[in-house]
C-alpha cells in the first residue's frame, strides 16, 4: 500500500490562480483488487483549458484530474502486465488504482521519448490535427494564421499547415519563440505580440490577408484576424486563453461585423468532433515525427508539488511547447 501525494483545489481562484489555491495532500493508496491494476504516474500534463474548471468543475478538497502517463506496478488482471506503460486521465496524483477500461496501453515509437504521447502524438497533437484539417477545412493555397504558435497545440497546427503546402504566420510571446518558429518549425513569418501588436503584425506579414485562423487566444488576436480575413475565411476556435482568468471567461472582440460581409465561418470544437480520425492521425503523426517533419518542444517541471506552478505558468508564458510535470523516473 504506497503513499501517494495528490494536488487538491482548496479555493476557487479569482483572476490568475495562486499557489495558495492548491494543496499537496498525502494519502494511502490500496493495493489492486481482482480485475484492477495499481499505476504509478510518471508524467502529467497541464493545459490552459483547465482554468475554467478551477472556477466550476473541479471539486474542492478532492484530487484534481489531468492527462498522464504511468507505469503498471501491480496487476490483478490479464489485460495489463506489470511494467506496461499506460495513458490515463488521473494526473495530479502519484499512484492510483483502476480497472483496465480507464487506461490505454502505449507502445514505443522508435527512438522517440515517452513524453511524445503527452503532446504531439497525444491529445494536443490530435486537437491540432482535427482542428486545422477538419474544422478549419484547410485547402491548398490558404493563407493561415495560428496564435500562440509555439505552444503545444499551435505549433502542431502550424506545422501541419506547412506540410500541407500552405503559407503560415504565427504569433507568440517572445522573440526566442518566434525565432524557433521560423528556424525549426519552418513557418513563413512569426512575430512576438509583446513587441508588435497583433493587428500590426498581421498587416505587416499577411499582406494578402488570411483565409484560416486557428485561434487559441480570442480577444485582440481574434479581433485582428477578423480585420484581415479574406472573404469566406474560416476560424477554428480551439481556445480563448485571453479570457480564462476573467469572470465567465469573457473576451472582447470588436470586429464581429466583418463576419457578415466577409461571409466568415467561426466554429468552436472539441476532440469529440473528429474521433473517427484518430487512427489516421496516429499513422500520419508517427510518420511525420520519424521523418523529422514535425518538431516539438517541452517544458518539464520536476515533482508533483510543482504542478500548481506549472499550471499558473501557462498564463505567464513560462512554457515553451508542452508544459509537463515529471512525477517519477
Secondary structure, DSSP 8 states (H G I E B T S, - for coil): --EEEEEEE-S--SSS--GGGEEEEEEE-----TTEEEEEEEEEE--GGGHHHHHTTS-BTSB--B-EEEEEEEE-STTS-TT-EEEESB-SBSEEEEEGGG-EE----TT--GGGGGTTTSHHHHHHHHIIIIIS---TT-EEEETTTTBHHHHHHHHHHHHTT-EEEEEESSHHHHHHHHHTS--SEEEETTTS-HHHHHHHH-TT-EEEEEESS-HHHHHHHHHHEEEEEEEEE---GGGTTSGGG----S-TTHHHHTT-EEEE--GGGGGGGHHHHHHHHHHHHHTT-S---EEEEESGGGHHHHHHHHTTT--SBEEEEE---
